[in-house]
Amino acid sequence: MRILSLNAWGGRVHAPLMRYLAEVDADVICLQEVARTPDAPSDWLIYRDQGVELPQRANLFEEIRTLLPDHDGFFAPTARGHLFDGERAVPSEFGLATFVRKFLTVIAQAQDFVHGTFSPDGWGPHPRARNAHCLRLFNHEDGFAFTVAQMHGLREVAGKGDTPARDAQTQALIELIGRVWSAGERLAVCGDFNVLPDSRIFSELAALGLTDLITARGHADTRTSYYEKPGRFADYLLVTPDIEVISFDAVAEPEVSDHRALLLDMR
């Protein structure tokens, strides 16, 4: 089994991203920062906020779903706001995307907010809403059920340190996992947590038996050359002891985002 987690950065490194997703052959793909714009007038739109302009691949979710016909796609939006085609405002949704190879049966799932709630008429005030998606899957080839959860963690202007809001986010994530995961089965939790390795989230998740593979295996960077700020930790992938880790990497090449892809081969 292969699990991939990646903050897709709105598809800004589009061609390498699409090529990588096609070639990496992952069974479960957990993506953060994905747009879905059904009525997009063009492939690229612009996100504007307080003087910042960022290009966004307008229909990244649909493009990936078309790219991966052997996977089922799930989209979990945090908000519906506007992207721009010149001066034209185009309604767009933004959130998480999860793709699951069709030989895996989805036997339970839940998505919910770990901070804030859905914003239907704008991106919302900072710090903006965040969500998580959790799926319990059955692997018919090997005859076992396992659960995968992903989260896009809260971003705060003050940085990546622990805060009451992040503590509440951790408890919301644990509660969401508890709705789906059957204790004693394999569990993997991943995503762009937006925290540092000493965050309290890891001691809380350890109570579920989860160990972070980034720090446990000595990785010192989850960012690519597109990210020019200090503090190069953001992305994590945690597993329970019953997951046999065949290989794990925070992939340095190819660069398909300002985040590295996290790639786990397991059984």
Secondary structure, DSSP 8 states (H G I E B T S, - for coil): -EEEEEE-GGGTTHHHHHHHHHHH--SEEEEEEEEE-TT-SSSEEEEEETTEEEEEETTHHHHHHHH-TTEEEEEEEEEEEEEEETTEEEEEEEEEEEEEETTEEEEEEEEEEEES--BTTBS-SSS--EEEEEEEEEETTTTEEEEEEEEE---BTTBSS--HHHHHHHHHHHHHHHHH--TTSEEEEEEE----TT-HHHHHHHTTT-EEHHHHTT----B-TT--SS----EEEEE-TTS-EEEEEEE-SS--SSB-EEEEEE-
